[in-house]
Amino acid sequence: MSGADDATRRLEQQVAEAQKGPGGQGKGPPPLTSFDLVLNHDGAWTHEGVTFRNNRLREKFDRSVRYLPAEQAYVVQIGRFRGLIDVEEAGFFVRSLDPGLGTMELSDGADEELDVASLRPSGRDGALLCQVKCELAPGGLPARFSHAAQAEFMNAVCEDGRFVVLGGEKIPLPEI
């Protein structure tokens, strides 16, 4: 059995045990603990240093990211299981952009309007970042554009490079 398969099996066992709750009775959420989960800047997940190879598991974890304002922490929440995660750059990712509506789909399945004024380049590689989920934290939380979403955004930028057309409205771009 490979190291990746072994790490995945250990993670699945930890999730199953945590879902039982304290004492195995299934009452109340389990305490927040670290499971050595990392959401990398490029959207890849690792557990104990091993990258998830199972697409269904990655997608499940992408949709299960939550931000807990009181704890100022990101977690993966699947059912009653909640595990702390380390986030390298952004806890959420912009999967697609609908320029006609000015909305974007995030990795957790939520739809939000793009706040153009919050756009900025990643210090790692220049990918676009924006702020989302402003109700959870002052100023919002960072979301990183996927390659496809960034291409959709760039297609909506006017030829002069100073404006973007979203929702039928011409919006000035910040200095990026």
TAHU-V640392 format. One record per residue. RES is the residue in three letters. PSI is psi as a letter, one per 40 degrees, with the letter a starting at -180 (999 if undefined). NEAR is the number of other ideal C-beta (glycine too) atoms within 10 Angstrom. D_FIRST is the distance of its C-alpha to the first C-alpha in Angstrom with 1 decimal. Layout:
# TAHU-V640392
res=RES psi=PSI near=NEAR d_first=D_FIRST
res=RES psi=PSI near=NEAR d_first=D_FIRST
This chain:
# TAHU-V640392
res=MET psi=h near=7 d_first=0.0
res=SER psi=i near=9 d_first=3.8
res=GLY psi=d near=10 d_first=6.7
res=ALA psi=d near=16 d_first=8.3
res=ASP psi=d near=12 d_first=6.3
res=ASP psi=d near=12 d_first=6.7
res=ALA psi=d near=18 d_first=10.2
res=THR psi=d near=19 d_first=11.0
res=ARG psi=d near=11 d_first=10.5
res=ARG psi=d near=15 d_first=12.6
res=LEU psi=d near=21 d_first=15.1
res=GLU psi=d near=11 d_first=15.5
res=GLN psi=d near=10 d_first=16.2
res=GLN psi=d near=17 d_first=18.7
res=VAL psi=d near=16 d_first=20.4
res=ALA psi=d near=10 d_first=20.8
res=GLU psi=d near=12 d_first=22.3
res=ALA psi=d near=20 d_first=24.5
res=GLN psi=d near=16 d_first=25.8
res=LYS psi=d near=14 d_first=27.2
res=GLY psi=i near=16 d_first=29.5
res=PRO psi=h near=12 d_first=31.1
res=GLY psi=e near=7 d_first=31.2
res=GLY psi=e near=9 d_first=29.1
res=GLN psi=e near=8 d_first=32.3
res=GLY psi=f near=11 d_first=31.6
res=LYS psi=h near=10 d_first=34.8
res=GLY psi=i near=9 d_first=35.1
res=PRO psi=i near=14 d_first=32.6
res=PRO psi=i near=16 d_first=30.3
res=PRO psi=i near=9 d_first=31.2
res=LEU psi=h near=12 d_first=29.9
res=THR psi=i near=10 d_first=27.2
res=SER psi=h near=10 d_first=24.9
res=PHE psi=e near=18 d_first=21.2
res=ASP psi=f near=17 d_first=20.7
res=LEU psi=h near=21 d_first=20.8
res=VAL psi=h near=16 d_first=22.5
res=LEU psi=h near=24 d_first=24.3
res=ASN psi=i near=13 d_first=24.9
res=HIS psi=d near=16 d_first=28.2
res=ASP psi=e near=14 d_first=27.0
res=GLY psi=e near=17 d_first=25.5
res=ALA psi=i near=13 d_first=21.8
res=TRP psi=i near=21 d_first=20.0
res=THR psi=i near=17 d_first=17.8
res=HIS psi=h near=21 d_first=16.3
res=GLU psi=f near=15 d_first=16.1
res=GLY psi=e near=9 d_first=16.6
res=VAL psi=h near=18 d_first=13.7
res=THR psi=h near=13 d_first=15.3
res=PHE psi=h near=20 d_first=14.9
res=ARG psi=e near=13 d_first=14.1
res=ASN psi=h near=13 d_first=14.9
res=ASN psi=d near=8 d_first=18.7
res=ARG psi=d near=8 d_first=19.7
res=LEU psi=d near=15 d_first=18.2
res=ARG psi=d near=15 d_first=20.0
res=GLU psi=d near=12 d_first=23.2
res=LYS psi=d near=14 d_first=23.1
res=PHE psi=d near=21 d_first=23.0
res=ASP psi=d near=19 d_first=25.7
res=ARG psi=e near=14 d_first=27.9
res=SER psi=e near=19 d_first=27.4
res=VAL psi=h near=20 d_first=28.7
res=ARG psi=i near=15 d_first=31.9
res=TYR psi=h near=18 d_first=34.3
res=LEU psi=h near=14 d_first=36.0
res=PRO psi=d near=12 d_first=39.4
res=ALA psi=d near=5 d_first=40.3
res=GLU psi=e near=10 d_first=37.3
res=GLN psi=f near=9 d_first=37.3
res=ALA psi=i near=17 d_first=33.5
res=TYR psi=i near=20 d_first=30.9
res=VAL psi=i near=20 d_first=28.6
res=VAL psi=h near=21 d_first=26.1
res=GLN psi=h near=13 d_first=27.7
res=ILE psi=h near=15 d_first=26.0
res=GLY psi=b near=10 d_first=28.3
res=ARG psi=e near=15 d_first=29.3
res=PHE psi=h near=20 d_first=26.2
res=ARG psi=h near=22 d_first=27.4
res=GLY psi=h near=23 d_first=25.3
res=LEU psi=i near=17 d_first=26.9
res=ILE psi=i near=22 d_first=25.7
res=ASP psi=h near=13 d_first=26.7
res=VAL psi=h near=19 d_first=28.4
res=GLU psi=d near=15 d_first=29.0
res=GLU psi=d near=19 d_first=31.9
res=ALA psi=h near=24 d_first=32.2
res=GLY psi=e near=23 d_first=30.8
res=PHE psi=i near=25 d_first=31.9
res=PHE psi=h near=24 d_first=31.9
res=VAL psi=h near=26 d_first=34.7
res=ARG psi=d near=18 d_first=33.1
res=SER psi=i near=14 d_first=36.4
res=LEU psi=h near=25 d_first=40.1
res=ASP psi=g near=15 d_first=43.0
res=PRO psi=d near=18 d_first=46.0
res=GLY psi=d near=11 d_first=48.4
res=LEU psi=e near=13 d_first=47.7
res=GLY psi=f near=20 d_first=46.6
res=THR psi=i near=15 d_first=43.5
res=MET psi=i near=26 d_first=39.9
res=GLU psi=h near=17 d_first=36.7
res=LEU psi=i near=21 d_first=34.4
res=SER psi=d near=22 d_first=30.6
res=ASP psi=e near=18 d_first=31.2
res=GLY psi=e near=10 d_first=33.3
res=ALA psi=i near=13 d_first=36.7
res=ASP psi=h near=11 d_first=39.5
res=GLU psi=i near=19 d_first=41.9
res=GLU psi=i near=12 d_first=44.8
res=LEU psi=h near=28 d_first=44.2
res=ASP psi=g near=15 d_first=46.3
res=VAL psi=d near=17 d_first=47.3
res=ALA psi=d near=12 d_first=48.9
res=SER psi=e near=16 d_first=45.5
res=LEU psi=i near=18 d_first=44.0
res=ARG psi=i near=14 d_first=42.9
res=PRO psi=i near=11 d_first=40.6
res=SER psi=h near=15 d_first=37.4
res=GLY psi=e near=10 d_first=37.9
res=ARG psi=d near=12 d_first=34.6
res=ASP psi=e near=10 d_first=35.1
res=GLY psi=e near=10 d_first=38.1
res=ALA psi=i near=20 d_first=36.4
res=LEU psi=i near=20 d_first=38.6
res=LEU psi=i near=20 d_first=38.3
res=CYS psi=i near=24 d_first=40.5
res=GLN psi=h near=19 d_first=41.2
res=VAL psi=i near=27 d_first=40.2
res=LYS psi=f near=19 d_first=40.5
res=CYS psi=e near=13 d_first=43.7
res=GLU psi=e near=7 d_first=44.3
res=LEU psi=d near=13 d_first=41.4
res=ALA psi=i near=14 d_first=42.4
res=PRO psi=h near=6 d_first=45.6
res=GLY psi=e near=8 d_first=45.4
res=GLY psi=a near=17 d_first=42.2
res=LEU psi=i near=18 d_first=38.5
res=PRO psi=i near=20 d_first=37.2
res=ALA psi=h near=28 d_first=35.5
res=ARG psi=h near=24 d_first=34.2
res=PHE psi=h near=25 d_first=35.0
res=SER psi=i near=20 d_first=32.4
res=HIS psi=d near=9 d_first=33.5
res=ALA psi=d near=12 d_first=34.8
res=ALA psi=d near=23 d_first=36.8
res=GLN psi=d near=16 d_first=38.2
res=ALA psi=d near=11 d_first=39.4
res=GLU psi=d near=17 d_first=41.0
res=PHE psi=d near=21 d_first=42.7
res=MET psi=d near=13 d_first=44.0
res=ASN psi=d near=11 d_first=45.4
res=ALA psi=e near=17 d_first=47.5
res=VAL psi=h near=14 d_first=48.9
res=CYS psi=i near=12 d_first=52.6
res=GLU psi=d near=6 d_first=53.6
res=ASP psi=e near=7 d_first=55.3
res=GLY psi=e near=10 d_first=52.1
res=ARG psi=e near=10 d_first=53.8
res=PHE psi=i near=16 d_first=53.1
res=VAL psi=i near=21 d_first=50.4
res=VAL psi=h near=15 d_first=51.4
res=LEU psi=h near=21 d_first=49.5
res=GLY psi=f near=13 d_first=50.9
res=GLY psi=e near=9 d_first=53.9
res=GLU psi=h near=10 d_first=54.8
res=LYS psi=h near=10 d_first=55.1
res=ILE psi=h near=17 d_first=53.5
res=PRO psi=i near=9 d_first=54.0
res=LEU psi=i near=15 d_first=50.9
res=PRO psi=i near=10 d_first=50.5
res=GLU psi=h near=5 d_first=50.5
res=ILE psi=999 near=9 d_first=46.9
